[in-house]
Amino acid sequence: MASMGLQGGTARCYDWWMDYLKCLDESKAPMMNMRKDECKIFLEDYNECLHRQKQRTRDHVVERQRRREEGASVGASAEY
């Protein structure tokens, strides 16, 4: 079942998937391609929940910045 998580209960991203399906269902667009375009933001949220690509990208940027700042502070303290 798609709605079941590994340990029972609801799957992590089930609510986002249901929001996407609800948008498709309630859309007034006459053709499915137009409905998909209308509901693209819900599908993006669902995919982010599944793959967490944006979150990983943010984590890498923050980590890179932290390392730069640590390197700069180590270099500055070594000069004194």
PyMOL Python script that loads the backbone (N, CA, C, O; Angstrom):
from pymol import cmd

cmd.read_pdbstr("""\
ATOM      1  N   MET A   1       0.825  -1.181   0.000  1.00  0.00           N
ATOM      2  CA  MET A   1       0.000   0.000   0.000  1.00  0.00           C
ATOM      3  C   MET A   1       0.873   1.250   0.000  1.00  0.00           C
ATOM      4  O   MET A   1       1.853   1.327   0.742  1.00  0.00           O
ATOM      5  N   ALA A   2       0.529   2.202  -0.808  1.00  0.00           N
ATOM      6  CA  ALA A   2       1.321   3.426  -0.927  1.00  0.00           C
ATOM      7  C   ALA A   2       1.227   4.300   0.320  1.00  0.00           C
ATOM      8  O   ALA A   2       2.143   5.071   0.605  1.00  0.00           O
ATOM      9  N   SER A   3       0.146   4.189   1.053  1.00  0.00           N
ATOM     10  CA  SER A   3      -0.036   5.069   2.203  1.00  0.00           C
ATOM     11  C   SER A   3       0.591   4.522   3.477  1.00  0.00           C
ATOM     12  O   SER A   3       0.567   5.197   4.506  1.00  0.00           O
ATOM     13  N   MET A   4       1.144   3.330   3.436  1.00  0.00           N
ATOM     14  CA  MET A   4       1.711   2.719   4.634  1.00  0.00           C
ATOM     15  C   MET A   4       3.208   2.988   4.730  1.00  0.00           C
ATOM     16  O   MET A   4       3.940   2.835   3.752  1.00  0.00           O
ATOM     17  N   GLY A   5       3.655   3.390   5.917  1.00  0.00           N
ATOM     18  CA  GLY A   5       5.066   3.589   6.170  1.00  0.00           C
ATOM     19  C   GLY A   5       5.742   2.263   6.470  1.00  0.00           C
ATOM     20  O   GLY A   5       5.073   1.235   6.585  1.00  0.00           O
ATOM     21  N   LEU A   6       7.060   2.277   6.597  1.00  0.00           N
ATOM     22  CA  LEU A   6       7.801   1.046   6.860  1.00  0.00           C
ATOM     23  C   LEU A   6       7.449   0.448   8.217  1.00  0.00           C
ATOM     24  O   LEU A   6       7.430  -0.775   8.359  1.00  0.00           O
ATOM     25  N   GLN A   7       7.174   1.271   9.201  1.00  0.00           N
ATOM     26  CA  GLN A   7       6.831   0.788  10.526  1.00  0.00           C
ATOM     27  C   GLN A   7       5.335   0.891  10.801  1.00  0.00           C
ATOM     28  O   GLN A   7       4.918   1.027  11.952  1.00  0.00           O
ATOM     29  N   GLY A   8       4.545   0.826   9.764  1.00  0.00           N
ATOM     30  CA  GLY A   8       3.108   0.996   9.933  1.00  0.00           C
ATOM     31  C   GLY A   8       2.770   2.479   9.928  1.00  0.00           C
ATOM     32  O   GLY A   8       3.656   3.317   9.761  1.00  0.00           O
ATOM     33  N   GLY A   9       1.545   2.796  10.103  1.00  0.00           N
ATOM     34  CA  GLY A   9       1.151   4.199  10.081  1.00  0.00           C
ATOM     35  C   GLY A   9       1.202   4.766   8.675  1.00  0.00           C
ATOM     36  O   GLY A   9       1.320   4.031   7.695  1.00  0.00           O
ATOM     37  N   THR A  10       1.111   6.078   8.594  1.00  0.00           N
ATOM     38  CA  THR A  10       1.090   6.757   7.300  1.00  0.00           C
ATOM     39  C   THR A  10       2.510   6.996   6.800  1.00  0.00           C
ATOM     40  O   THR A  10       3.404   7.318   7.582  1.00  0.00           O
ATOM     41  N   ALA A  11       2.709   6.838   5.513  1.00  0.00           N
ATOM     42  CA  ALA A  11       4.018   7.089   4.899  1.00  0.00           C
ATOM     43  C   ALA A  11       4.386   8.559   5.049  1.00  0.00           C
ATOM     44  O   ALA A  11       3.509   9.417   5.153  1.00  0.00           O
ATOM     45  N   ARG A  12       5.673   8.845   5.058  1.00  0.00           N
ATOM     46  CA  ARG A  12       6.194  10.183   5.314  1.00  0.00           C
ATOM     47  C   ARG A  12       5.597  11.230   4.368  1.00  0.00           C
ATOM     48  O   ARG A  12       5.261  12.330   4.806  1.00  0.00           O
ATOM     49  N   CYS A  13       5.462  10.911   3.102  1.00  0.00           N
ATOM     50  CA  CYS A  13       5.064  11.901   2.100  1.00  0.00           C
ATOM     51  C   CYS A  13       3.624  11.729   1.621  1.00  0.00           C
ATOM     52  O   CYS A  13       3.212  12.350   0.641  1.00  0.00           O
ATOM     53  N   TYR A  14       2.878  10.902   2.301  1.00  0.00           N
ATOM     54  CA  TYR A  14       1.505  10.607   1.876  1.00  0.00           C
ATOM     55  C   TYR A  14       0.641  11.855   1.800  1.00  0.00           C
ATOM     56  O   TYR A  14      -0.135  12.013   0.858  1.00  0.00           O
ATOM     57  N   ASP A  15       0.764  12.742   2.775  1.00  0.00           N
ATOM     58  CA  ASP A  15      -0.065  13.957   2.784  1.00  0.00           C
ATOM     59  C   ASP A  15       0.219  14.842   1.571  1.00  0.00           C
ATOM     60  O   ASP A  15      -0.704  15.418   0.995  1.00  0.00           O
ATOM     61  N   TRP A  16       1.489  14.953   1.181  1.00  0.00           N
ATOM     62  CA  TRP A  16       1.840  15.759   0.009  1.00  0.00           C
ATOM     63  C   TRP A  16       1.270  15.126  -1.264  1.00  0.00           C
ATOM     64  O   TRP A  16       0.805  15.834  -2.157  1.00  0.00           O
ATOM     65  N   TRP A  17       1.307  13.794  -1.346  1.00  0.00           N
ATOM     66  CA  TRP A  17       0.744  13.117  -2.508  1.00  0.00           C
ATOM     67  C   TRP A  17      -0.763  13.346  -2.579  1.00  0.00           C
ATOM     68  O   TRP A  17      -1.306  13.582  -3.658  1.00  0.00           O
ATOM     69  N   MET A  18      -1.436  13.277  -1.441  1.00  0.00           N
ATOM     70  CA  MET A  18      -2.881  13.488  -1.411  1.00  0.00           C
ATOM     71  C   MET A  18      -3.228  14.933  -1.784  1.00  0.00           C
ATOM     72  O   MET A  18      -4.240  15.170  -2.443  1.00  0.00           O
ATOM     73  N   ASP A  19      -2.403  15.899  -1.372  1.00  0.00           N
ATOM     74  CA  ASP A  19      -2.624  17.295  -1.777  1.00  0.00           C
ATOM     75  C   ASP A  19      -2.530  17.431  -3.294  1.00  0.00           C
ATOM     76  O   ASP A  19      -3.325  18.142  -3.909  1.00  0.00           O
ATOM     77  N   TYR A  20      -1.564  16.752  -3.890  1.00  0.00           N
ATOM     78  CA  TYR A  20      -1.403  16.787  -5.348  1.00  0.00           C
ATOM     79  C   TYR A  20      -2.632  16.183  -6.038  1.00  0.00           C
ATOM     80  O   TYR A  20      -3.170  16.768  -6.978  1.00  0.00           O
ATOM     81  N   LEU A  21      -3.069  15.023  -5.572  1.00  0.00           N
ATOM     82  CA  LEU A  21      -4.242  14.380  -6.174  1.00  0.00           C
ATOM     83  C   LEU A  21      -5.498  15.228  -6.004  1.00  0.00           C
ATOM     84  O   LEU A  21      -6.327  15.304  -6.911  1.00  0.00           O
ATOM     85  N   LYS A  22      -5.638  15.863  -4.847  1.00  0.00           N
ATOM     86  CA  LYS A  22      -6.784  16.727  -4.599  1.00  0.00           C
ATOM     87  C   LYS A  22      -6.776  17.912  -5.571  1.00  0.00           C
ATOM     88  O   LYS A  22      -7.814  18.292  -6.114  1.00  0.00           O
ATOM     89  N   CYS A  23      -5.596  18.481  -5.776  1.00  0.00           N
ATOM     90  CA  CYS A  23      -5.474  19.596  -6.724  1.00  0.00           C
ATOM     91  C   CYS A  23      -5.889  19.152  -8.126  1.00  0.00           C
ATOM     92  O   CYS A  23      -6.638  19.850  -8.808  1.00  0.00           O
ATOM     93  N   LEU A  24      -5.396  17.980  -8.551  1.00  0.00           N
ATOM     94  CA  LEU A  24      -5.768  17.471  -9.874  1.00  0.00           C
ATOM     95  C   LEU A  24      -7.280  17.270  -9.980  1.00  0.00           C
ATOM     96  O   LEU A  24      -7.896  17.584 -11.000  1.00  0.00           O
ATOM     97  N   ASP A  25      -7.851  16.750  -8.922  1.00  0.00           N
ATOM     98  CA  ASP A  25      -9.282  16.453  -8.921  1.00  0.00           C
ATOM     99  C   ASP A  25     -10.132  17.721  -8.949  1.00  0.00           C
ATOM    100  O   ASP A  25     -11.148  17.777  -9.643  1.00  0.00           O
ATOM    101  N   GLU A  26      -9.716  18.739  -8.194  1.00  0.00           N
ATOM    102  CA  GLU A  26     -10.505  19.964  -8.077  1.00  0.00           C
ATOM    103  C   GLU A  26     -10.222  20.981  -9.174  1.00  0.00           C
ATOM    104  O   GLU A  26     -10.915  21.994  -9.279  1.00  0.00           O
ATOM    105  N   SER A  27      -9.219  20.719  -9.982  1.00  0.00           N
ATOM    106  CA  SER A  27      -8.862  21.646 -11.055  1.00  0.00           C
ATOM    107  C   SER A  27      -9.998  21.761 -12.068  1.00  0.00           C
ATOM    108  O   SER A  27     -10.668  20.777 -12.382  1.00  0.00           O
ATOM    109  N   LYS A  28     -10.201  22.954 -12.566  1.00  0.00           N
ATOM    110  CA  LYS A  28     -11.259  23.192 -13.553  1.00  0.00           C
ATOM    111  C   LYS A  28     -10.729  23.105 -14.992  1.00  0.00           C
ATOM    112  O   LYS A  28     -11.486  23.261 -15.950  1.00  0.00           O
ATOM    113  N   ALA A  29      -9.425  22.856 -15.129  1.00  0.00           N
ATOM    114  CA  ALA A  29      -8.831  22.776 -16.468  1.00  0.00           C
ATOM    115  C   ALA A  29      -9.417  21.581 -17.224  1.00  0.00           C
ATOM    116  O   ALA A  29      -9.624  20.518 -16.639  1.00  0.00           O
ATOM    117  N   PRO A  30      -9.682  21.749 -18.504  1.00  0.00           N
ATOM    118  CA  PRO A  30     -10.345  20.684 -19.266  1.00  0.00           C
ATOM    119  C   PRO A  30      -9.427  19.518 -19.639  1.00  0.00           C
ATOM    120  O   PRO A  30      -9.907  18.408 -19.866  1.00  0.00           O
ATOM    121  N   MET A  31      -8.123  19.753 -19.704  1.00  0.00           N
ATOM    122  CA  MET A  31      -7.214  18.690 -20.137  1.00  0.00           C
ATOM    123  C   MET A  31      -6.218  18.372 -19.026  1.00  0.00           C
ATOM    124  O   MET A  31      -5.853  19.243 -18.236  1.00  0.00           O
ATOM    125  N   MET A  32      -5.781  17.107 -18.974  1.00  0.00           N
ATOM    126  CA  MET A  32      -4.884  16.654 -17.906  1.00  0.00           C
ATOM    127  C   MET A  32      -3.561  17.420 -17.914  1.00  0.00           C
ATOM    128  O   MET A  32      -3.031  17.733 -16.848  1.00  0.00           O
ATOM    129  N   ASN A  33      -3.020  17.728 -19.089  1.00  0.00           N
ATOM    130  CA  ASN A  33      -1.756  18.477 -19.147  1.00  0.00           C
ATOM    131  C   ASN A  33      -1.901  19.843 -18.477  1.00  0.00           C
ATOM    132  O   ASN A  33      -0.986  20.297 -17.790  1.00  0.00           O
ATOM    133  N   MET A  34      -3.027  20.488 -18.671  1.00  0.00           N
ATOM    134  CA  MET A  34      -3.268  21.790 -18.050  1.00  0.00           C
ATOM    135  C   MET A  34      -3.424  21.638 -16.535  1.00  0.00           C
ATOM    136  O   MET A  34      -2.968  22.490 -15.773  1.00  0.00           O
ATOM    137  N   ARG A  35      -4.061  20.564 -16.106  1.00  0.00           N
ATOM    138  CA  ARG A  35      -4.220  20.303 -14.676  1.00  0.00           C
ATOM    139  C   ARG A  35      -2.859  20.078 -14.027  1.00  0.00           C
ATOM    140  O   ARG A  35      -2.586  20.588 -12.940  1.00  0.00           O
ATOM    141  N   LYS A  36      -2.012  19.313 -14.703  1.00  0.00           N
ATOM    142  CA  LYS A  36      -0.671  19.046 -14.167  1.00  0.00           C
ATOM    143  C   LYS A  36       0.124  20.340 -14.023  1.00  0.00           C
ATOM    144  O   LYS A  36       0.835  20.529 -13.037  1.00  0.00           O
ATOM    145  N   ASP A  37       0.003  21.230 -15.006  1.00  0.00           N
ATOM    146  CA  ASP A  37       0.687  22.521 -14.915  1.00  0.00           C
ATOM    147  C   ASP A  37       0.168  23.330 -13.735  1.00  0.00           C
ATOM    148  O   ASP A  37       0.944  23.972 -13.027  1.00  0.00           O
ATOM    149  N   GLU A  38      -1.146  23.300 -13.523  1.00  0.00           N
ATOM    150  CA  GLU A  38      -1.776  24.016 -12.423  1.00  0.00           C
ATOM    151  C   GLU A  38      -1.307  23.501 -11.067  1.00  0.00           C
ATOM    152  O   GLU A  38      -1.172  24.272 -10.116  1.00  0.00           O
ATOM    153  N   CYS A  39      -1.062  22.209 -10.983  1.00  0.00           N
ATOM    154  CA  CYS A  39      -0.749  21.561  -9.708  1.00  0.00           C
ATOM    155  C   CYS A  39       0.742  21.248  -9.547  1.00  0.00           C
ATOM    156  O   CYS A  39       1.131  20.477  -8.670  1.00  0.00           O
ATOM    157  N   LYS A  40       1.559  21.849 -10.394  1.00  0.00           N
ATOM    158  CA  LYS A  40       2.990  21.553 -10.382  1.00  0.00           C
ATOM    159  C   LYS A  40       3.628  21.802  -9.018  1.00  0.00           C
ATOM    160  O   LYS A  40       4.502  21.041  -8.603  1.00  0.00           O
ATOM    161  N   ILE A  41       3.216  22.838  -8.323  1.00  0.00           N
ATOM    162  CA  ILE A  41       3.803  23.176  -7.025  1.00  0.00           C
ATOM    163  C   ILE A  41       3.570  22.055  -6.006  1.00  0.00           C
ATOM    164  O   ILE A  41       4.435  21.788  -5.173  1.00  0.00           O
ATOM    165  N   PHE A  42       2.414  21.406  -6.068  1.00  0.00           N
ATOM    166  CA  PHE A  42       2.128  20.298  -5.155  1.00  0.00           C
ATOM    167  C   PHE A  42       3.011  19.098  -5.470  1.00  0.00           C
ATOM    168  O   PHE A  42       3.474  18.406  -4.563  1.00  0.00           O
ATOM    169  N   LEU A  43       3.242  18.853  -6.752  1.00  0.00           N
ATOM    170  CA  LEU A  43       4.104  17.748  -7.147  1.00  0.00           C
ATOM    171  C   LEU A  43       5.552  18.029  -6.738  1.00  0.00           C
ATOM    172  O   LEU A  43       6.268  17.115  -6.329  1.00  0.00           O
ATOM    173  N   GLU A  44       5.983  19.283  -6.846  1.00  0.00           N
ATOM    174  CA  GLU A  44       7.334  19.647  -6.409  1.00  0.00           C
ATOM    175  C   GLU A  44       7.495  19.426  -4.906  1.00  0.00           C
ATOM    176  O   GLU A  44       8.530  18.935  -4.456  1.00  0.00           O
ATOM    177  N   ASP A  45       6.475  19.788  -4.134  1.00  0.00           N
ATOM    178  CA  ASP A  45       6.522  19.548  -2.686  1.00  0.00           C
ATOM    179  C   ASP A  45       6.628  18.061  -2.381  1.00  0.00           C
ATOM    180  O   ASP A  45       7.396  17.652  -1.510  1.00  0.00           O
ATOM    181  N   TYR A  46       5.863  17.261  -3.094  1.00  0.00           N
ATOM    182  CA  TYR A  46       5.900  15.810  -2.893  1.00  0.00           C
ATOM    183  C   TYR A  46       7.282  15.255  -3.224  1.00  0.00           C
ATOM    184  O   TYR A  46       7.832  14.459  -2.463  1.00  0.00           O
ATOM    185  N   ASN A  47       7.837  15.670  -4.350  1.00  0.00           N
ATOM    186  CA  ASN A  47       9.159  15.182  -4.739  1.00  0.00           C
ATOM    187  C   ASN A  47      10.240  15.630  -3.764  1.00  0.00           C
ATOM    188  O   ASN A  47      11.178  14.880  -3.494  1.00  0.00           O
ATOM    189  N   GLU A  48      10.119  16.845  -3.233  1.00  0.00           N
ATOM    190  CA  GLU A  48      11.076  17.306  -2.226  1.00  0.00           C
ATOM    191  C   GLU A  48      10.977  16.447  -0.970  1.00  0.00           C
ATOM    192  O   GLU A  48      11.993  16.113  -0.361  1.00  0.00           O
ATOM    193  N   CYS A  49       9.766  16.095  -0.589  1.00  0.00           N
ATOM    194  CA  CYS A  49       9.578  15.229   0.570  1.00  0.00           C
ATOM    195  C   CYS A  49      10.232  13.871   0.335  1.00  0.00           C
ATOM    196  O   CYS A  49      10.876  13.327   1.232  1.00  0.00           O
ATOM    197  N   LEU A  50      10.069  13.331  -0.851  1.00  0.00           N
ATOM    198  CA  LEU A  50      10.642  12.016  -1.155  1.00  0.00           C
ATOM    199  C   LEU A  50      12.168  12.044  -1.209  1.00  0.00           C
ATOM    200  O   LEU A  50      12.831  11.205  -0.599  1.00  0.00           O
ATOM    201  N   HIS A  51      12.721  13.007  -1.939  1.00  0.00           N
ATOM    202  CA  HIS A  51      14.151  12.983  -2.254  1.00  0.00           C
ATOM    203  C   HIS A  51      14.984  13.965  -1.442  1.00  0.00           C
ATOM    204  O   HIS A  51      16.192  13.774  -1.302  1.00  0.00           O
ATOM    205  N   ARG A  52      14.371  14.999  -0.909  1.00  0.00           N
ATOM    206  CA  ARG A  52      15.022  16.004  -0.064  1.00  0.00           C
ATOM    207  C   ARG A  52      16.238  16.649  -0.734  1.00  0.00           C
ATOM    208  O   ARG A  52      17.227  16.966  -0.072  1.00  0.00           O
ATOM    209  N   GLN A  53      16.155  16.838  -2.036  1.00  0.00           N
ATOM    210  CA  GLN A  53      17.268  17.410  -2.802  1.00  0.00           C
ATOM    211  C   GLN A  53      17.544  18.856  -2.405  1.00  0.00           C
ATOM    212  O   GLN A  53      18.703  19.235  -2.232  1.00  0.00           O
ATOM    213  N   LYS A  54      16.495  19.672  -2.256  1.00  0.00           N
ATOM    214  CA  LYS A  54      16.693  21.075  -1.872  1.00  0.00           C
ATOM    215  C   LYS A  54      17.311  21.163  -0.482  1.00  0.00           C
ATOM    216  O   LYS A  54      18.178  22.002  -0.238  1.00  0.00           O
ATOM    217  N   GLN A  55      16.870  20.303   0.427  1.00  0.00           N
ATOM    218  CA  GLN A  55      17.417  20.302   1.781  1.00  0.00           C
ATOM    219  C   GLN A  55      18.893  19.921   1.773  1.00  0.00           C
ATOM    220  O   GLN A  55      19.695  20.538   2.474  1.00  0.00           O
ATOM    221  N   ARG A  56      19.258  18.911   0.989  1.00  0.00           N
ATOM    222  CA  ARG A  56      20.677  18.510   0.909  1.00  0.00           C
ATOM    223  C   ARG A  56      21.520  19.625   0.325  1.00  0.00           C
ATOM    224  O   ARG A  56      22.634  19.874   0.787  1.00  0.00           O
ATOM    225  N   THR A  57      20.994  20.300  -0.691  1.00  0.00           N
ATOM    226  CA  THR A  57      21.721  21.418  -1.291  1.00  0.00           C
ATOM    227  C   THR A  57      21.945  22.520  -0.264  1.00  0.00           C
ATOM    228  O   THR A  57      23.050  23.052  -0.157  1.00  0.00           O
ATOM    229  N   ARG A  58      20.912  22.863   0.488  1.00  0.00           N
ATOM    230  CA  ARG A  58      21.059  23.885   1.543  1.00  0.00           C
ATOM    231  C   ARG A  58      22.074  23.446   2.587  1.00  0.00           C
ATOM    232  O   ARG A  58      22.891  24.252   3.033  1.00  0.00           O
ATOM    233  N   ASP A  59      22.032  22.185   2.981  1.00  0.00           N
ATOM    234  CA  ASP A  59      22.984  21.675   3.971  1.00  0.00           C
ATOM    235  C   ASP A  59      24.418  21.784   3.469  1.00  0.00           C
ATOM    236  O   ASP A  59      25.313  22.145   4.232  1.00  0.00           O
ATOM    237  N   HIS A  60      24.647  21.475   2.191  1.00  0.00           N
ATOM    238  CA  HIS A  60      25.996  21.572   1.620  1.00  0.00           C
ATOM    239  C   HIS A  60      26.480  23.016   1.591  1.00  0.00           C
ATOM    240  O   HIS A  60      27.644  23.286   1.887  1.00  0.00           O
ATOM    241  N   VAL A  61      25.608  23.935   1.242  1.00  0.00           N
ATOM    242  CA  VAL A  61      25.982  25.354   1.195  1.00  0.00           C
ATOM    243  C   VAL A  61      26.343  25.849   2.595  1.00  0.00           C
ATOM    244  O   VAL A  61      27.339  26.551   2.771  1.00  0.00           O
ATOM    245  N   VAL A  62      25.542  25.487   3.576  1.00  0.00           N
ATOM    246  CA  VAL A  62      25.815  25.911   4.955  1.00  0.00           C
ATOM    247  C   VAL A  62      27.131  25.308   5.439  1.00  0.00           C
ATOM    248  O   VAL A  62      27.930  26.001   6.069  1.00  0.00           O
ATOM    249  N   GLU A  63      27.365  24.045   5.155  1.00  0.00           N
ATOM    250  CA  GLU A  63      28.608  23.383   5.573  1.00  0.00           C
ATOM    251  C   GLU A  63      29.829  24.014   4.897  1.00  0.00           C
ATOM    252  O   GLU A  63      30.859  24.220   5.539  1.00  0.00           O
ATOM    253  N   ARG A  64      29.713  24.315   3.618  1.00  0.00           N
ATOM    254  CA  ARG A  64      30.815  24.961   2.895  1.00  0.00           C
ATOM    255  C   ARG A  64      31.132  26.327   3.502  1.00  0.00           C
ATOM    256  O   ARG A  64      32.298  26.677   3.687  1.00  0.00           O
ATOM    257  N   GLN A  65      30.091  27.090   3.808  1.00  0.00           N
ATOM    258  CA  GLN A  65      30.273  28.409   4.411  1.00  0.00           C
ATOM    259  C   GLN A  65      30.913  28.287   5.793  1.00  0.00           C
ATOM    260  O   GLN A  65      31.793  29.074   6.142  1.00  0.00           O
ATOM    261  N   ARG A  66      30.477  27.309   6.572  1.00  0.00           N
ATOM    262  CA  ARG A  66      31.042  27.105   7.903  1.00  0.00           C
ATOM    263  C   ARG A  66      32.530  26.776   7.812  1.00  0.00           C
ATOM    264  O   ARG A  66      33.329  27.277   8.602  1.00  0.00           O
ATOM    265  N   ARG A  67      32.898  25.940   6.856  1.00  0.00           N
ATOM    266  CA  ARG A  67      34.314  25.583   6.682  1.00  0.00           C
ATOM    267  C   ARG A  67      35.139  26.785   6.249  1.00  0.00           C
ATOM    268  O   ARG A  67      36.269  26.965   6.703  1.00  0.00           O
ATOM    269  N   ARG A  68      34.573  27.611   5.366  1.00  0.00           N
ATOM    270  CA  ARG A  68      35.279  28.823   4.955  1.00  0.00           C
ATOM    271  C   ARG A  68      35.534  29.737   6.148  1.00  0.00           C
ATOM    272  O   ARG A  68      36.638  30.252   6.326  1.00  0.00           O
ATOM    273  N   GLU A  69      34.500  29.931   6.961  1.00  0.00           N
ATOM    274  CA  GLU A  69      34.633  30.797   8.129  1.00  0.00           C
ATOM    275  C   GLU A  69      35.630  30.236   9.134  1.00  0.00           C
ATOM    276  O   GLU A  69      36.405  30.990   9.723  1.00  0.00           O
ATOM    277  N   GLU A  70      35.620  28.919   9.337  1.00  0.00           N
ATOM    278  CA  GLU A  70      36.594  28.303  10.240  1.00  0.00           C
ATOM    279  C   GLU A  70      38.009  28.469   9.700  1.00  0.00           C
ATOM    280  O   GLU A  70      38.938  28.758  10.455  1.00  0.00           O
ATOM    281  N   GLY A  71      38.168  28.288   8.406  1.00  0.00           N
ATOM    282  CA  GLY A  71      39.480  28.452   7.782  1.00  0.00           C
ATOM    283  C   GLY A  71      39.971  29.880   7.897  1.00  0.00           C
ATOM    284  O   GLY A  71      41.155  30.111   8.146  1.00  0.00           O
ATOM    285  N   ALA A  72      39.082  30.837   7.721  1.00  0.00           N
ATOM    286  CA  ALA A  72      39.454  32.243   7.823  1.00  0.00           C
ATOM    287  C   ALA A  72      39.820  32.598   9.256  1.00  0.00           C
ATOM    288  O   ALA A  72      40.767  33.352   9.478  1.00  0.00           O
ATOM    289  N   SER A  73      39.088  32.070  10.231  1.00  0.00           N
ATOM    290  CA  SER A  73      39.390  32.396  11.627  1.00  0.00           C
ATOM    291  C   SER A  73      40.667  31.713  12.080  1.00  0.00           C
ATOM    292  O   SER A  73      41.396  32.281  12.893  1.00  0.00           O
ATOM    293  N   VAL A  74      40.970  30.519  11.589  1.00  0.00           N
ATOM    294  CA  VAL A  74      42.221  29.835  11.924  1.00  0.00           C
ATOM    295  C   VAL A  74      43.384  30.590  11.314  1.00  0.00           C
ATOM    296  O   VAL A  74      44.419  30.756  11.960  1.00  0.00           O
ATOM    297  N   GLY A  75      43.234  31.056  10.071  1.00  0.00           N
ATOM    298  CA  GLY A  75      44.272  31.814   9.401  1.00  0.00           C
ATOM    299  C   GLY A  75      44.506  33.147  10.086  1.00  0.00           C
ATOM    300  O   GLY A  75      45.653  33.579  10.197  1.00  0.00           O
ATOM    301  N   ALA A  76      43.470  33.802  10.542  1.00  0.00           N
ATOM    302  CA  ALA A  76      43.588  35.099  11.216  1.00  0.00           C
ATOM    303  C   ALA A  76      44.231  34.944  12.583  1.00  0.00           C
ATOM    304  O   ALA A  76      45.019  35.803  12.978  1.00  0.00           O
ATOM    305  N   SER A  77      43.930  33.890  13.316  1.00  0.00           N
ATOM    306  CA  SER A  77      44.516  33.699  14.647  1.00  0.00           C
ATOM    307  C   SER A  77      45.971  33.274  14.546  1.00  0.00           C
ATOM    308  O   SER A  77      46.740  33.533  15.471  1.00  0.00           O
ATOM    309  N   ALA A  78      46.378  32.633  13.459  1.00  0.00           N
ATOM    310  CA  ALA A  78      47.764  32.214  13.293  1.00  0.00           C
ATOM    311  C   ALA A  78      48.675  33.428  13.034  1.00  0.00           C
ATOM    312  O   ALA A  78      49.878  33.358  13.282  1.00  0.00           O
ATOM    313  N   GLU A  79      48.113  34.523  12.544  1.00  0.00           N
ATOM    314  CA  GLU A  79      48.926  35.708  12.252  1.00  0.00           C
ATOM    315  C   GLU A  79      49.338  36.436  13.514  1.00  0.00           C
ATOM    316  O   GLU A  79      50.323  37.175  13.497  1.00  0.00           O
ATOM    317  N   TYR A  80      48.626  36.255  14.596  1.00  0.00           N
ATOM    318  CA  TYR A  80      48.940  36.992  15.823  1.00  0.00           C
ATOM    319  C   TYR A  80      49.963  36.314  16.649  1.00  0.00           C
ATOM    320  O   TYR A  80      50.331  36.814  17.712  1.00  0.00           O
TER     321      TYR A  80
END
""", "prot")
cmd.dss("prot")
cmd.show_as("cartoon", "prot")
cmd.util.cbc("prot")
cmd.orient("prot")
